[in-house]
Structures are given as C-alpha cells and as structure tokens.
C-alpha cells in the first residue's frame, strides 16, 4: 500500500490515545478505532507510521501489529488466548533437560534453574524438571497458578506475551521478562539456548541465522511494547 498521508499525530481521547493520519484516526484491520492506553506507546506507534516512506510496510510496524492483535484478536476471544498462552506451562522449555553432552546440561542448569526458582518464589509453583524429551505432566496446582497469573494480565499485555511464549517456548521465561526479572536479550538467549549451543558446536547456514534474527527482532519488539505500556 502506498503512503496516503502526510502528517502523523497523537491525540488524547476517552480511554487513552489515538494515532491520527492527516487528522483521521488509525483503525485496526477489523475497522475498530485504535485507542492505545499509554501515551508513550501511542507516540512510539506514531513514529512507526511516520517512518514509512513511499510504501507502507506492516512488517516494519511491530508495535502497531501488537496493538491490532490486542483489539481484534485478544479482546473478542480473551479466554481462548489465555488458555493458549497458559498451555505453554504444561511443556515449558525450562523443565526439559539434556543428560548429554554434559556441557549442554550444565549450561541449561545455569540458565534455567534460576527461572524455576523464581517461579517458585513469585507464583508458589513447584515445577517438575525432567531429563529427556518425554512429556511429564506438571502438577495441577502449578498449572492453575500459572494460568491465573496469565489471566490477571490485560488484553494489551496478553498480545505481546503470546509472542514471547511462542518464540521462547516457555511461559516462565515470558512472565519473567514481563516482570523485569530478566532482560529481553537474556530471555531470548534462554529460549534459544539449545539452538545456540548447536551453532557453537557445528556452525549454521545463513537461512537459519536469518530466521533466528527475525525471532530475536520479534521478541525485542514484544518486550518494548510491554515496557511502553508501563512507561509514564
């Protein structure tokens, strides 16, 4: 789509802020007026729109994409989204460990054990850690506590949290990032630990590297969205 506007601005409105293109409010793909709850987020989204040149590239507007998702997908089917995110706790990446090689197992323990401990302190959940890839069900109490933590979040937080759990394969990593327990870069490395280990040992091709960098960019954008929601 060609850029059809000249001026981008932010305007306060009931319930938050709108992004205006030549004085007209931006709408979501479902045609809802896009109202953002935080001024800092609205300003950052406006900058995305203003940065478009002759052609509008949605891929270059991740903050706007998450906002659209919150309004068009999360709000109308919140329970389904909460359930989808919560299910990552059933097979959380950080609970499945290698037995061999020993240096990989040691790296997993150094990186993931503090997250298991944090989940215990923060949510009073005792996660079952196992060796190998065979499924081992977590305790029902732990799953319910994690699900309640997800359900306590706003629609605006659930949209980026879905991205974080998908990329890392871990609900615990996503929640730890959301609460500032770990940095975005640390979250990405924790979620990609096994792949990064293989790269160190065997190298990689350019396509795999490009795919990983794309995932990293998506994770950083989701983390930024969460940070802007909380910004004054």
N, C-alpha and C positions, 0 to 999 in steps of 0.2 A: 504494500500500500504506500502510495506517495504521501509525503508530509503535506497536510492540508491546512496547517495553522501556522501563525507567525509568533504569537505570544503565549507563553505558559505562565500561569499564576496559581497561587493558593488562596482560597477564600474560606473563612470560618463559616460554619453552618450548624444547624441543630444536630447534635450528636458527634461533632468533630470537624473535619476539614474536607474540602473538595479541591480537586485539581481542575483548573479551567484552561481550556484551549480557546484562545480568542474570546474569552468571556463565557464559554459554554462548558458545563461540567462534563468530565470524562465519565463514560458509562462502561460497565463490565460487558463481557461477551453476551451475557443474558439480558442486557439493556437496563440493568439497575444502575442508578446513580451511585458512583463510587464515593462513599463517605468514609474517611480514614479517621481512626480515633485519636491519633497522636500527631501533633504539628510537625515534629522532627521527621516522622515517616512521610507525611504529606510533602514536605519540602524535598526530601530525597527522591520521592517518586516524580515530583515535578521536574527535578533535574534530569531524570531518565528521559522524560518526554522532550525536554529542551535539547538534550544531546542528540536526538535523532536528526539526521541530515535530510537528504532528498527523499529517502525511503525509510519508512518506519519498520524497525526490526524488533519484533516481540522478544526474540531471544536475548536481546541486549537490555531488556527491562525486567529483571527478575523480581524486583520489589513490587512492581505493578502486577506481575503474574501471581505472586503470593496473595496480594490483596484481592485480586479477582477470584482466586480459589476460595478464600475465606468467605466471600459473599455468595458466590454462585454455587459452590460445592459443599462447603462445610456447614454453613447455616441451614440449608434445606434438609440436610441428612446428617445432622450432628452425631446422633447415636451410632450410625454406621461408621463414621470416621473415627470416633473414639474407640469403637471396637476394633477397627482395622489397625490403629496405632497400638492399642493395648496388646494385641496378639503377638507383637514382637517380643513381649516379655516371656512368652511360652518357650521360645527358642533363642533367647538372647545370645548374641555372638560371644559375649564375655564369659559365658558359662561353659563353653565347649573348648577344651584344651587339647593340644597335641601331647602325645607321650614321647614322640621322637620327631625330629632331632632335638637333643636336649637344649641347644641354644635357643631354638624357637620356643620350646616350653618355658624356658626361663624368661624370655622376653615377654611372653604372654602373661606370666605371673606378675612380673614387674609392672606391666602396664594396666592389666585388668583387675588384679586383686584390690588395689586402692578404690576402684569403682564399685566392686562388690561390697567392700567395707562401707563406702559412702552410702550406698543404697540401704544398707542395714541401719546406719545412723539416721539417715534422712527419712526413710519411709517405714522403718521397723520391719524390713523384709529379709528373710534368710534365703538367699538364692542357692540352689544346688549346682555346684560346679562338678563337671564330669570330664573324663578323658575320652577322646574319640568323637565320632560324629553321630552316633546312635542317639535318637531322641530320648531325653529323660525329662519327664514332666515336672514342672515346678509345683510347689505346694499351692493349694487353692487359696490359702490366706495371702500368700505373697502376690499371687496374680490379682486378687481382688484389691489389695492395697495399691499396686501399681496402676490398675485400671482407675481407681478413684483419683489418683494423682493426675492422670491424663484428663479425666472428666472435669477436674477442677479448673482447667485452663479455659481461656476464652476462645471463641472461634478464630480470632486473629492469631492466637498463639498456635492453635492446632494446625493451621495450614503449613507454617514452616516446620513444625515438629514432625509432620508426616514426611517431609523431605529429609529431615535429619535421620529419622529411623530407617528410611529406605536406603539411604546412602551408607550408613554405618552398620546396618543390620542389628542395631542394639537400641532398645528403649532406654536402658540405663545411661548409655552414652549421650543420647539425645536429651534426656532430662538433666543430666549433669551439666551439659553445655547450656541449656536454658537457664539453669540456676547459677551459672557462673563458677561452678566447681572446676571446670576445665575450659581451656581456651578453644576457639574454633579449630586452630591448627592441631592442637593436641587431640581433639575429638576426631578429626579426620585421620590422623595417624593411628589412633586406637582402632578405628573402624576398618582401616586398610592394612592392619599390621601383618596379616598373613601374606597378602599380595606384595607388600613392600619387602618382606623377608625374601620371598622368591625372586624379586627383582635384584636384590643384593647378591643372591647366590648365582643366578643364571642369566641376569640381564633381561631385556624386554625389547619388543619391537615398537615401532613408532605408533602404531594404531592403539596398542594397549596403553602407552603413555598418554596419548591424546585423550582416550576415554577416561583415564584416571584424573587428568587435569580438568576435564569437564565436570566430573563428580566433585572435585575439590571446589571449583567455582560455584557450583550449585549449593554446596554446604556452606561456604562462606557467605553467600547471599542470604540464605535462610537465617544464619546466625546474625547477620547485620539487621535483617528485618526484625528479629526479636529484640535486639539492642535498641533499635529506633522506637519500638513500641514503648519501651521503658524510659526513653530519654525525655528530659523536661522540655 
